[in-house]
Amino acid sequence: MNAADQTPMQEREILRVEGLAKHFRTHSALFEARRDAVRAVDGVSFSLAAGETLGIVGESGSGKSTLARTLVGLQRPTSGRVHFMGEEISRLGARQMRRVWRDMQFVFQDPYASLDPRMRVAELVGEPLRIHGTLDRAARRAEVARLLDLVGLAPDHADRFPHQFSGGQRQRIGIARALALRPRLVVLDEPLSALDVSVQAQIVNLLRDLQRTIGLSYVFIAHDLATVHHMAHKVAVMYLGRIVEMGPRERIYRAPTHPYTQALLSAVPIADPARRGSHARIILRGEPPSPANPPSGCRFRTRCFKAEPICAQQEPPVKEVGGVLSACHFAAPAQPRQPVSGASDA
């Protein structure tokens, strides 16, 4: 047995991403010969331990969903590497990825669009088992019943069609389908954004229970900072295709060091009424620049309240500040905040 085999499961690295980039080529309408590249993801690096949750947050257009799809091989990266369970998977073809997908699964954002309306739940949840040929028909039926029970659905739901369920129930079906092959890692692309607030807490609690009982690792993508605080062990904040701050959840939420993270958290409600006036709201000016033509130097500088000339001249290095990694020339911990609250804390 080597040293890695002796490492406790919760400390083993299950996913490592190095300089991952995904660019999309576009044609100019005026100049057909000219091609621009939309840098949806542009040099992202992080690692994830087994049994851990990485929460990824950021505005719409920051590259979160593209990153998720690139991680699981639904899109091929332009450059960079993805190592999963010690194997580089970023250049594998579809046939080779089929083996990887037994241990890495994906939960889509929209439970209404991710399930085939012509298939019954038994077929939807059992399809991965059929494709991978792991069980016969009777055994698949029994496994589907087990999976439905695992996510809080009744066995008789297996004979119904997706349109007969609520949004929260459909997302439970999507989770059951993702768990069919007993994966080690599940990537969730904003799995709560299409659900009512009253249902979101139920799904979050389900995911946390599954992690505790099965030992799953999650990459959890969301725009709701309160939900990420409830779910994640560590947090990565994305802006215009790059991670600008990353670190343990409590350090990020208590005292963020990057101006963008500080602005995002300043908009989150504070639970204690006596302290609601203790933190001023930071209003960002303008709109995020186009990922096809990002600003020079720091990509956040055009909206940043700390911007100086050096921000346009030099890309900020990633450095450790206050126990987190921050890509800002003037990174400094903000005034400590109260814990974030939200509907997902129910």
C-alpha positions in Angstrom: 0.0 0.0 0.0 1.5 3.4 -1.0 1.3 6.6 1.0 -1.8 7.9 -1.0 -3.7 4.7 0.0 -3.0 5.5 3.7 -4.4 9.0 3.4 -7.9 9.5 5.1 -10.6 9.6 2.4 -11.7 13.1 3.3 -8.1 14.4 2.7 -7.5 12.7 -0.7 -7.5 14.9 -3.8 -10.2 13.7 -6.2 -10.2 16.6 -8.7 -7.4 19.0 -9.8 -7.7 21.6 -12.4 -4.7 23.4 -13.9 -5.0 26.5 -16.1 -8.3 25.4 -17.7 -9.5 27.6 -20.6 -12.5 27.3 -22.9 -12.6 29.8 -25.8 -15.4 30.0 -28.4 -14.6 31.4 -31.9 -17.0 33.9 -33.3 -17.4 35.6 -36.7 -17.7 39.3 -37.1 -20.8 40.3 -39.1 -18.9 43.2 -40.7 -15.6 41.6 -41.3 -16.1 37.9 -42.2 -12.3 37.3 -42.2 -12.0 38.5 -38.6 -12.6 36.0 -35.8 -12.8 36.9 -32.1 -12.5 34.5 -29.3 -15.0 34.6 -26.4 -12.9 33.7 -23.4 -15.7 32.1 -21.4 -13.2 30.3 -19.1 -9.6 31.7 -19.1 -7.1 30.0 -16.9 -8.9 28.5 -13.9 -7.1 26.3 -11.4 -8.3 24.6 -8.2 -8.3 21.3 -6.4 -11.0 19.4 -4.6 -10.7 16.8 -1.8 -12.8 13.7 -1.6 -16.0 14.4 0.4 -15.6 18.1 0.0 -17.8 20.7 -1.7 -16.4 23.6 -3.8 -18.9 26.3 -4.3 -18.5 28.5 -7.4 -20.2 31.9 -7.5 -20.3 34.9 -9.7 -22.6 37.0 -11.9 -24.3 35.7 -15.0 -21.7 35.5 -17.8 -18.8 34.9 -15.5 -18.2 31.4 -17.0 -19.5 29.2 -14.2 -21.7 26.9 -16.4 -19.0 26.7 -19.1 -16.5 25.6 -16.5 -18.9 23.0 -15.2 -19.5 21.5 -18.7 -15.8 21.5 -19.4 -15.0 19.7 -16.2 -17.2 16.7 -17.0 -16.2 16.6 -20.7 -19.4 17.9 -22.2 -17.1 20.5 -23.9 -13.5 20.1 -24.8 -11.1 22.6 -23.2 -9.1 25.0 -25.3 -6.1 24.5 -23.0 -5.3 23.4 -19.5 -5.7 20.1 -17.7 -8.3 18.3 -15.6 -7.1 15.5 -13.4 -9.8 13.2 -11.9 -8.9 10.5 -9.4 -5.3 10.8 -10.5 -6.0 10.5 -14.3 -5.8 13.4 -16.8 -9.2 13.4 -18.6 -9.2 16.7 -20.4 -8.1 15.1 -23.7 -10.1 11.9 -23.6 -12.6 11.1 -26.4 -16.3 10.3 -25.9 -15.6 6.5 -25.7 -12.9 6.9 -23.1 -15.0 9.4 -21.1 -17.8 6.9 -20.8 -15.6 5.0 -18.3 -14.9 8.3 -16.4 -18.6 9.2 -16.3 -19.3 6.2 -14.0 -17.5 8.2 -11.3 -18.3 11.7 -12.4 -21.9 12.9 -13.0 -23.7 16.1 -13.8 -27.0 17.6 -12.5 -28.4 20.2 -14.9 -29.9 23.6 -14.0 -33.4 23.2 -15.4 -35.2 20.0 -14.3 -37.9 20.8 -16.8 -35.6 20.6 -19.8 -33.1 17.9 -18.6 -35.6 15.0 -18.5 -37.1 13.4 -21.6 -40.9 14.0 -21.4 -41.6 10.8 -23.3 -39.8 8.5 -20.8 -41.1 7.3 -17.5 -39.1 7.9 -14.4 -38.1 4.2 -14.2 -36.5 4.6 -17.7 -34.9 7.9 -16.9 -33.3 6.8 -13.7 -32.4 3.4 -15.0 -31.0 4.5 -18.3 -27.4 4.9 -17.0 -27.6 1.4 -15.6 -28.8 0.1 -19.0 -26.2 1.9 -21.0 -23.4 0.7 -18.8 -24.8 -2.8 -18.7 -24.4 -3.3 -15.0 -27.7 -4.9 -14.1 -30.5 -6.9 -15.8 -34.1 -5.6 -16.1 -35.3 -6.9 -12.7 -32.3 -5.7 -10.9 -32.5 -2.3 -12.6 -36.1 -2.0 -11.4 -35.1 -2.7 -7.8 -32.2 -0.3 -8.0 -34.4 2.5 -9.4 -36.8 2.0 -6.4 -33.8 2.3 -4.1 -32.6 5.4 -5.7 -36.0 7.1 -5.6 -36.3 6.3 -1.9 -32.8 7.7 -1.5 -33.9 11.1 -2.9 -37.2 11.2 -1.1 -39.6 9.9 -3.7 -42.1 7.0 -3.5 -41.5 3.7 -5.5 -44.8 4.2 -7.4 -43.3 7.4 -8.9 -41.3 5.2 -11.2 -44.3 4.6 -13.5 -45.1 8.3 -14.0 -43.9 10.8 -16.6 -41.9 14.0 -15.8 -44.8 16.3 -16.4 -46.7 14.7 -13.5 -44.2 16.1 -11.0 -43.4 19.5 -9.5 -40.1 21.3 -10.2 -38.6 20.1 -6.9 -39.6 16.5 -7.6 -38.1 16.7 -11.0 -34.8 17.8 -9.6 -34.9 14.9 -7.2 -35.3 12.6 -10.2 -32.4 14.3 -11.9 -30.3 13.7 -8.7 -31.4 10.1 -8.6 -30.4 9.6 -12.2 -26.9 11.2 -11.5 -26.5 8.8 -8.5 -27.4 5.6 -10.5 -23.8 4.6 -11.2 -22.7 5.5 -7.7 -20.3 8.3 -8.7 -17.6 9.8 -6.6 -18.1 13.4 -7.8 -21.2 15.2 -8.8 -21.0 18.6 -10.6 -24.2 20.6 -10.1 -24.9 23.6 -12.4 -27.2 26.0 -10.6 -29.5 23.1 -9.5 -31.8 25.4 -7.5 -32.2 28.4 -9.8 -35.4 27.1 -11.5 -37.0 26.1 -8.2 -39.3 28.0 -5.8 -37.5 29.4 -2.7 -39.6 27.1 -0.5 -38.3 24.0 -2.3 -34.6 25.1 -2.5 -33.9 24.4 1.2 -35.3 20.9 0.8 -32.9 20.1 -2.1 -29.9 21.6 -0.3 -30.6 19.5 2.7 -31.0 16.4 0.5 -27.6 17.1 -1.1 -26.0 17.5 2.2 -27.5 14.3 3.6 -26.4 12.4 0.5 -22.8 13.8 1.0 -22.8 12.6 4.6 -24.2 9.2 3.9 -22.5 8.3 0.6 -19.3 10.4 0.8 -19.9 12.4 -2.4 -17.8 15.3 -3.5 -19.5 18.2 -5.1 -18.7 21.1 -7.4 -21.7 23.3 -6.6 -22.4 26.2 -8.9 -24.8 28.9 -7.9 -25.4 32.7 -7.9 -27.1 32.6 -4.5 -24.4 33.4 -2.0 -26.6 32.2 1.0 -27.0 28.8 -0.6 -23.3 28.4 -1.3 -22.6 29.4 2.3 -24.9 26.6 3.4 -23.4 24.0 1.0 -19.7 24.6 0.5 -16.6 23.8 2.4 -14.6 26.3 0.2 -15.6 28.9 -2.2 -14.3 30.2 -5.6 -15.5 33.5 -6.9 -15.5 33.9 -10.7 -15.4 37.1 -12.7 -15.2 37.2 -16.5 -13.8 33.7 -16.9 -11.3 33.7 -14.0 -11.3 32.9 -10.3 -10.6 36.2 -8.5 -10.8 34.8 -4.9 -10.8 31.3 -3.4 -10.5 29.9 0.1 -12.3 28.3 3.0 -16.0 29.3 3.2 -15.9 31.1 6.6 -12.8 33.1 5.7 -14.4 34.3 2.4 -17.7 35.2 3.9 -16.4 36.7 7.1 -13.7 38.9 5.7 -13.4 38.9 1.8 -10.2 40.3 0.4 -11.1 41.0 -3.3 -13.2 44.1 -4.1 -15.5 42.0 -6.3 -16.2 39.5 -3.5 -16.7 42.4 -1.1 -19.3 44.0 -3.4 -21.2 40.7 -3.9 -21.3 40.0 -0.1 -22.4 43.6 0.7 -25.7 42.9 -1.1 -26.5 39.8 1.0 -28.9 40.5 3.9 -27.6 40.3 7.5 -29.6 38.1 9.8 -29.2 40.3 13.0 -31.5 43.4 12.7 -29.3 45.3 15.1 -26.4 45.0 12.7 -28.1 45.6 9.3 -26.7 49.1 9.1 -23.2 48.2 10.0 -22.1 47.3 6.5 -22.5 49.8 3.6 -23.7 48.4 0.3 -21.1 48.6 -2.5 -22.7 49.5 -5.8 -20.6 48.5 -8.8 -20.7 50.9 -11.7 -21.3 49.8 -15.3 -21.7 46.3 -16.7 -19.3 43.4 -17.0 -17.1 43.8 -20.1 -17.4 41.4 -23.0 -15.4 38.2 -22.6 -14.5 38.6 -26.3 -12.6 41.8 -25.4 -11.6 41.8 -21.7 -9.8 44.8 -20.2 -6.1 44.9 -20.0 -4.5 44.1 -16.6 -7.1 43.3 -14.0 -10.4 42.3 -15.6 -12.4 43.9 -12.8 -10.7 47.3 -12.9 -13.4 49.0 -15.1 -15.9 48.5 -12.2 -13.6 48.5 -9.2 -13.7 51.1 -6.5 -10.0 50.5 -5.7 -8.7 50.8 -9.3 -5.3 52.5 -9.8 -3.2 52.9 -13.0 -1.2 49.7 -12.2 -4.5 47.8 -12.5 -4.6 48.6 -16.2 -0.9 47.9 -16.8 -0.4 44.6 -15.0 -2.4 41.6 -14.4 -2.6 41.1 -10.6 -0.8 38.0 -9.3 -2.7 35.5 -7.2 -1.4 35.8 -3.6 -2.4 34.6 -0.2 -4.1 37.3 1.9 -5.9 36.6 5.1 -5.9 32.8 4.5 -7.4 33.0 1.0 -6.1 33.3 -2.5 -6.9 36.7 -4.1 -6.1 38.1 -7.5 -5.9 41.8 -6.7 -3.1 44.3 -6.4 -4.7 45.8 -3.3 -6.3 42.8 -1.7 -7.1 43.3 1.9 -9.6 41.7 4.3 -12.8 43.6 4.7 -14.4 44.3 8.0 -15.7 41.0 9.5 -19.3 40.2 8.7 -22.0 38.2 10.4 -22.7 34.8 8.9 -24.7 34.9 5.7 -28.4 33.9 6.0 -31.0 33.0 3.5 -33.9 30.8 2.6 -31.6 27.8 2.2 -30.8 27.9 5.9 -34.1 26.4 6.8 
